[in-house]
Amino acid sequence: MQVIRFGTFEVCEHAARTGRNLQTGEGIMISASKVPAFKPGKGLKKALK
């Protein structure tokens, strides 16, 4: 989705990976997930300078 002069929102996929439970030290599998991503547009970048 694009909002003119503000930026673009898109969906990115994170692959499955191995993580660790910090309390027990046990390895766990973290499943794949979809996360939102934002790229600022020229208008927003200019307004923030």
PDB file with one MODEL, atoms N, CA, C and O in Angstrom:
MODEL        1
ATOM      1  N   MET A   1       0.859  -1.166   0.000  1.00  0.00           N
ATOM      2  CA  MET A   1       0.000   0.000   0.000  1.00  0.00           C
ATOM      3  C   MET A   1       0.906   1.229   0.000  1.00  0.00           C
ATOM      4  O   MET A   1       1.884   1.282   0.745  1.00  0.00           O
ATOM      5  N   GLN A   2       0.584   2.208  -0.829  1.00  0.00           N
ATOM      6  CA  GLN A   2       1.391   3.412  -0.935  1.00  0.00           C
ATOM      7  C   GLN A   2       0.560   4.632  -0.571  1.00  0.00           C
ATOM      8  O   GLN A   2      -0.554   4.808  -1.063  1.00  0.00           O
ATOM      9  N   VAL A   3       1.113   5.466   0.292  1.00  0.00           N
ATOM     10  CA  VAL A   3       0.497   6.735   0.641  1.00  0.00           C
ATOM     11  C   VAL A   3       1.402   7.814   0.054  1.00  0.00           C
ATOM     12  O   VAL A   3       2.548   7.961   0.479  1.00  0.00           O
ATOM     13  N   ILE A   4       0.903   8.554  -0.904  1.00  0.00           N
ATOM     14  CA  ILE A   4       1.724   9.504  -1.646  1.00  0.00           C
ATOM     15  C   ILE A   4       2.345  10.529  -0.708  1.00  0.00           C
ATOM     16  O   ILE A   4       1.674  11.097   0.153  1.00  0.00           O
ATOM     17  N   ARG A   5       3.634  10.752  -0.893  1.00  0.00           N
ATOM     18  CA  ARG A   5       4.481  11.672  -0.122  1.00  0.00           C
ATOM     19  C   ARG A   5       4.701  11.242   1.317  1.00  0.00           C
ATOM     20  O   ARG A   5       5.374  11.947   2.068  1.00  0.00           O
ATOM     21  N   PHE A   6       4.162  10.126   1.714  1.00  0.00           N
ATOM     22  CA  PHE A   6       4.368   9.641   3.082  1.00  0.00           C
ATOM     23  C   PHE A   6       5.278   8.418   3.083  1.00  0.00           C
ATOM     24  O   PHE A   6       6.292   8.398   3.780  1.00  0.00           O
ATOM     25  N   GLY A   7       4.921   7.403   2.307  1.00  0.00           N
ATOM     26  CA  GLY A   7       5.749   6.211   2.239  1.00  0.00           C
ATOM     27  C   GLY A   7       4.983   5.003   1.734  1.00  0.00           C
ATOM     28  O   GLY A   7       3.837   5.103   1.295  1.00  0.00           O
ATOM     29  N   THR A   8       5.647   3.861   1.807  1.00  0.00           N
ATOM     30  CA  THR A   8       5.088   2.617   1.311  1.00  0.00           C
ATOM     31  C   THR A   8       5.117   1.565   2.411  1.00  0.00           C
ATOM     32  O   THR A   8       6.131   1.387   3.086  1.00  0.00           O
ATOM     33  N   PHE A   9       4.007   0.875   2.585  1.00  0.00           N
ATOM     34  CA  PHE A   9       3.919  -0.243   3.510  1.00  0.00           C
ATOM     35  C   PHE A   9       3.898  -1.527   2.694  1.00  0.00           C
ATOM     36  O   PHE A   9       3.224  -1.606   1.668  1.00  0.00           O
ATOM     37  N   GLU A  10       4.631  -2.523   3.148  1.00  0.00           N
ATOM     38  CA  GLU A  10       4.610  -3.811   2.468  1.00  0.00           C
ATOM     39  C   GLU A  10       4.757  -4.923   3.494  1.00  0.00           C
ATOM     40  O   GLU A  10       5.107  -4.672   4.647  1.00  0.00           O
ATOM     41  N   VAL A  11       4.489  -6.144   3.071  1.00  0.00           N
ATOM     42  CA  VAL A  11       4.590  -7.311   3.945  1.00  0.00           C
ATOM     43  C   VAL A  11       5.870  -8.062   3.580  1.00  0.00           C
ATOM     44  O   VAL A  11       6.088  -8.399   2.416  1.00  0.00           O
ATOM     45  N   CYS A  12       6.708  -8.321   4.575  1.00  0.00           N
ATOM     46  CA  CYS A  12       7.936  -9.089   4.382  1.00  0.00           C
ATOM     47  C   CYS A  12       7.802 -10.402   5.133  1.00  0.00           C
ATOM     48  O   CYS A  12       7.139 -10.476   6.167  1.00  0.00           O
ATOM     49  N   GLU A  13       8.434 -11.427   4.604  1.00  0.00           N
ATOM     50  CA  GLU A  13       8.389 -12.736   5.253  1.00  0.00           C
ATOM     51  C   GLU A  13       9.720 -13.015   5.934  1.00  0.00           C
ATOM     52  O   GLU A  13      10.779 -12.880   5.321  1.00  0.00           O
ATOM     53  N   HIS A  14       9.663 -13.403   7.200  1.00  0.00           N
ATOM     54  CA  HIS A  14      10.841 -13.844   7.930  1.00  0.00           C
ATOM     55  C   HIS A  14      10.858 -15.364   7.914  1.00  0.00           C
ATOM     56  O   HIS A  14       9.847 -16.004   8.203  1.00  0.00           O
ATOM     57  N   ALA A  15      11.991 -15.935   7.582  1.00  0.00           N
ATOM     58  CA  ALA A  15      12.118 -17.386   7.505  1.00  0.00           C
ATOM     59  C   ALA A  15      12.118 -18.001   8.901  1.00  0.00           C
ATOM     60  O   ALA A  15      12.391 -17.320   9.890  1.00  0.00           O
ATOM     61  N   ALA A  16      11.811 -19.292   8.971  1.00  0.00           N
ATOM     62  CA  ALA A  16      11.885 -20.021  10.234  1.00  0.00           C
ATOM     63  C   ALA A  16      13.350 -20.066  10.674  1.00  0.00           C
ATOM     64  O   ALA A  16      14.257 -20.115   9.843  1.00  0.00           O
ATOM     65  N   ARG A  17      13.569 -20.049  11.990  1.00  0.00           N
ATOM     66  CA  ARG A  17      14.933 -20.049  12.491  1.00  0.00           C
ATOM     67  C   ARG A  17      14.977 -20.694  13.876  1.00  0.00           C
ATOM     68  O   ARG A  17      13.945 -20.925  14.507  1.00  0.00           O
ATOM     69  N   THR A  18      16.181 -20.975  14.325  1.00  0.00           N
ATOM     70  CA  THR A  18      16.375 -21.562  15.646  1.00  0.00           C
ATOM     71  C   THR A  18      16.681 -20.451  16.641  1.00  0.00           C
ATOM     72  O   THR A  18      17.523 -19.591  16.384  1.00  0.00           O
ATOM     73  N   GLY A  19      15.994 -20.475  17.774  1.00  0.00           N
ATOM     74  CA  GLY A  19      16.229 -19.506  18.839  1.00  0.00           C
ATOM     75  C   GLY A  19      16.625 -20.229  20.115  1.00  0.00           C
ATOM     76  O   GLY A  19      16.834 -21.442  20.113  1.00  0.00           O
ATOM     77  N   ARG A  20      16.727 -19.485  21.193  1.00  0.00           N
ATOM     78  CA  ARG A  20      17.125 -20.090  22.457  1.00  0.00           C
ATOM     79  C   ARG A  20      16.309 -19.499  23.599  1.00  0.00           C
ATOM     80  O   ARG A  20      16.133 -18.283  23.685  1.00  0.00           O
ATOM     81  N   ASN A  21      15.815 -20.368  24.472  1.00  0.00           N
ATOM     82  CA  ASN A  21      15.138 -19.940  25.685  1.00  0.00           C
ATOM     83  C   ASN A  21      16.229 -19.481  26.654  1.00  0.00           C
ATOM     84  O   ASN A  21      17.036 -20.297  27.099  1.00  0.00           O
ATOM     85  N   LEU A  22      16.265 -18.193  26.984  1.00  0.00           N
ATOM     86  CA  LEU A  22      17.343 -17.652  27.799  1.00  0.00           C
ATOM     87  C   LEU A  22      17.321 -18.156  29.245  1.00  0.00           C
ATOM     88  O   LEU A  22      18.356 -18.160  29.911  1.00  0.00           O
ATOM     89  N   GLN A  23      16.167 -18.575  29.729  1.00  0.00           N
ATOM     90  CA  GLN A  23      16.081 -19.066  31.115  1.00  0.00           C
ATOM     91  C   GLN A  23      16.622 -20.489  31.249  1.00  0.00           C
ATOM     92  O   GLN A  23      17.261 -20.826  32.246  1.00  0.00           O
ATOM     93  N   THR A  24      16.360 -21.325  30.233  1.00  0.00           N
ATOM     94  CA  THR A  24      16.766 -22.730  30.331  1.00  0.00           C
ATOM     95  C   THR A  24      17.944 -23.067  29.425  1.00  0.00           C
ATOM     96  O   THR A  24      18.596 -24.093  29.621  1.00  0.00           O
ATOM     97  N   GLY A  25      18.228 -22.222  28.438  1.00  0.00           N
ATOM     98  CA  GLY A  25      19.298 -22.502  27.490  1.00  0.00           C
ATOM     99  C   GLY A  25      18.887 -23.481  26.406  1.00  0.00           C
ATOM    100  O   GLY A  25      19.701 -23.835  25.552  1.00  0.00           O
ATOM    101  N   GLU A  26      17.644 -23.922  26.426  1.00  0.00           N
ATOM    102  CA  GLU A  26      17.138 -24.907  25.468  1.00  0.00           C
ATOM    103  C   GLU A  26      16.906 -24.256  24.106  1.00  0.00           C
ATOM    104  O   GLU A  26      16.403 -23.135  24.027  1.00  0.00           O
ATOM    105  N   GLY A  27      17.273 -24.959  23.041  1.00  0.00           N
ATOM    106  CA  GLY A  27      17.020 -24.481  21.689  1.00  0.00           C
ATOM    107  C   GLY A  27      15.560 -24.665  21.328  1.00  0.00           C
ATOM    108  O   GLY A  27      14.965 -25.693  21.652  1.00  0.00           O
ATOM    109  N   ILE A  28      14.974 -23.677  20.658  1.00  0.00           N
ATOM    110  CA  ILE A  28      13.579 -23.774  20.227  1.00  0.00           C
ATOM    111  C   ILE A  28      13.490 -23.347  18.764  1.00  0.00           C
ATOM    112  O   ILE A  28      14.337 -22.599  18.274  1.00  0.00           O
ATOM    113  N   MET A  29      12.473 -23.822  18.081  1.00  0.00           N
ATOM    114  CA  MET A  29      12.254 -23.467  16.681  1.00  0.00           C
ATOM    115  C   MET A  29      11.261 -22.310  16.619  1.00  0.00           C
ATOM    116  O   MET A  29      10.158 -22.404  17.158  1.00  0.00           O
ATOM    117  N   ILE A  30      11.650 -21.231  15.967  1.00  0.00           N
ATOM    118  CA  ILE A  30      10.776 -20.085  15.766  1.00  0.00           C
ATOM    119  C   ILE A  30      10.211 -20.204  14.355  1.00  0.00           C
ATOM    120  O   ILE A  30      10.967 -20.252  13.384  1.00  0.00           O
ATOM    121  N   SER A  31       8.898 -20.253  14.237  1.00  0.00           N
ATOM    122  CA  SER A  31       8.259 -20.480  12.938  1.00  0.00           C
ATOM    123  C   SER A  31       8.371 -19.247  12.038  1.00  0.00           C
ATOM    124  O   SER A  31       8.631 -18.139  12.508  1.00  0.00           O
ATOM    125  N   ALA A  32       8.174 -19.461  10.758  1.00  0.00           N
ATOM    126  CA  ALA A  32       8.182 -18.369   9.790  1.00  0.00           C
ATOM    127  C   ALA A  32       7.026 -17.423  10.082  1.00  0.00           C
ATOM    128  O   ALA A  32       5.986 -17.840  10.590  1.00  0.00           O
ATOM    129  N   SER A  33       7.211 -16.154   9.760  1.00  0.00           N
ATOM    130  CA  SER A  33       6.153 -15.183  10.040  1.00  0.00           C
ATOM    131  C   SER A  33       6.183 -14.067   9.013  1.00  0.00           C
ATOM    132  O   SER A  33       7.172 -13.873   8.307  1.00  0.00           O
ATOM    133  N   LYS A  34       5.094 -13.349   8.945  1.00  0.00           N
ATOM    134  CA  LYS A  34       4.990 -12.178   8.076  1.00  0.00           C
ATOM    135  C   LYS A  34       4.981 -10.944   8.964  1.00  0.00           C
ATOM    136  O   LYS A  34       4.283 -10.905   9.977  1.00  0.00           O
ATOM    137  N   VAL A  35       5.763  -9.931   8.578  1.00  0.00           N
ATOM    138  CA  VAL A  35       5.871  -8.709   9.375  1.00  0.00           C
ATOM    139  C   VAL A  35       5.690  -7.490   8.470  1.00  0.00           C
ATOM    140  O   VAL A  35       6.022  -7.545   7.286  1.00  0.00           O
ATOM    141  N   PRO A  36       5.167  -6.396   9.016  1.00  0.00           N
ATOM    142  CA  PRO A  36       5.016  -5.186   8.216  1.00  0.00           C
ATOM    143  C   PRO A  36       6.363  -4.471   8.073  1.00  0.00           C
ATOM    144  O   PRO A  36       7.206  -4.521   8.969  1.00  0.00           O
ATOM    145  N   ALA A  37       6.545  -3.808   6.934  1.00  0.00           N
ATOM    146  CA  ALA A  37       7.745  -3.012   6.695  1.00  0.00           C
ATOM    147  C   ALA A  37       7.309  -1.667   6.129  1.00  0.00           C
ATOM    148  O   ALA A  37       6.297  -1.580   5.434  1.00  0.00           O
ATOM    149  N   PHE A  38       8.066  -0.625   6.423  1.00  0.00           N
ATOM    150  CA  PHE A  38       7.727   0.719   5.971  1.00  0.00           C
ATOM    151  C   PHE A  38       8.949   1.365   5.342  1.00  0.00           C
ATOM    152  O   PHE A  38      10.043   1.322   5.904  1.00  0.00           O
ATOM    153  N   LYS A  39       8.755   1.970   4.164  1.00  0.00           N
ATOM    154  CA  LYS A  39       9.786   2.753   3.504  1.00  0.00           C
ATOM    155  C   LYS A  39       9.277   4.182   3.407  1.00  0.00           C
ATOM    156  O   LYS A  39       8.261   4.427   2.756  1.00  0.00           O
ATOM    157  N   PRO A  40       9.960   5.132   4.039  1.00  0.00           N
ATOM    158  CA  PRO A  40       9.481   6.516   3.979  1.00  0.00           C
ATOM    159  C   PRO A  40       9.626   7.096   2.572  1.00  0.00           C
ATOM    160  O   PRO A  40      10.572   6.776   1.852  1.00  0.00           O
ATOM    161  N   GLY A  41       8.679   7.949   2.193  1.00  0.00           N
ATOM    162  CA  GLY A  41       8.711   8.606   0.901  1.00  0.00           C
ATOM    163  C   GLY A  41       9.515   9.895   0.947  1.00  0.00           C
ATOM    164  O   GLY A  41       9.943  10.327   2.018  1.00  0.00           O
ATOM    165  N   LYS A  42       9.720  10.505  -0.200  1.00  0.00           N
ATOM    166  CA  LYS A  42      10.511  11.732  -0.292  1.00  0.00           C
ATOM    167  C   LYS A  42       9.909  12.867   0.529  1.00  0.00           C
ATOM    168  O   LYS A  42      10.638  13.628   1.165  1.00  0.00           O
ATOM    169  N   GLY A  43       8.584  12.983   0.519  1.00  0.00           N
ATOM    170  CA  GLY A  43       7.925  14.051   1.269  1.00  0.00           C
ATOM    171  C   GLY A  43       8.155  13.934   2.764  1.00  0.00           C
ATOM    172  O   GLY A  43       8.399  14.936   3.437  1.00  0.00           O
ATOM    173  N   LEU A  44       8.079  12.722   3.288  1.00  0.00           N
ATOM    174  CA  LEU A  44       8.298  12.503   4.720  1.00  0.00           C
ATOM    175  C   LEU A  44       9.761  12.751   5.080  1.00  0.00           C
ATOM    176  O   LEU A  44      10.052  13.373   6.101  1.00  0.00           O
ATOM    177  N   LYS A  45      10.678  12.270   4.249  1.00  0.00           N
ATOM    178  CA  LYS A  45      12.103  12.493   4.501  1.00  0.00           C
ATOM    179  C   LYS A  45      12.420  13.985   4.525  1.00  0.00           C
ATOM    180  O   LYS A  45      13.168  14.458   5.381  1.00  0.00           O
ATOM    181  N   LYS A  46      11.847  14.717   3.579  1.00  0.00           N
ATOM    182  CA  LYS A  46      12.092  16.155   3.494  1.00  0.00           C
ATOM    183  C   LYS A  46      11.531  16.871   4.725  1.00  0.00           C
ATOM    184  O   LYS A  46      12.167  17.786   5.250  1.00  0.00           O
ATOM    185  N   ALA A  47      10.353  16.465   5.186  1.00  0.00           N
ATOM    186  CA  ALA A  47       9.725  17.101   6.341  1.00  0.00           C
ATOM    187  C   ALA A  47      10.501  16.844   7.629  1.00  0.00           C
ATOM    188  O   ALA A  47      10.450  17.660   8.549  1.00  0.00           O
ATOM    189  N   LEU A  48      11.214  15.730   7.710  1.00  0.00           N
ATOM    190  CA  LEU A  48      11.951  15.382   8.917  1.00  0.00           C
ATOM    191  C   LEU A  48      13.346  16.008   8.979  1.00  0.00           C
ATOM    192  O   LEU A  48      13.981  15.996  10.033  1.00  0.00           O
ATOM    193  N   LYS A  49      13.821  16.548   7.869  1.00  0.00           N
ATOM    194  CA  LYS A  49      15.154  17.169   7.875  1.00  0.00           C
ATOM    195  C   LYS A  49      15.135  18.508   8.540  1.00  0.00           C
ATOM    196  O   LYS A  49      16.171  19.166   8.632  1.00  0.00           O
TER     197      LYS A  49
ENDMDL
END
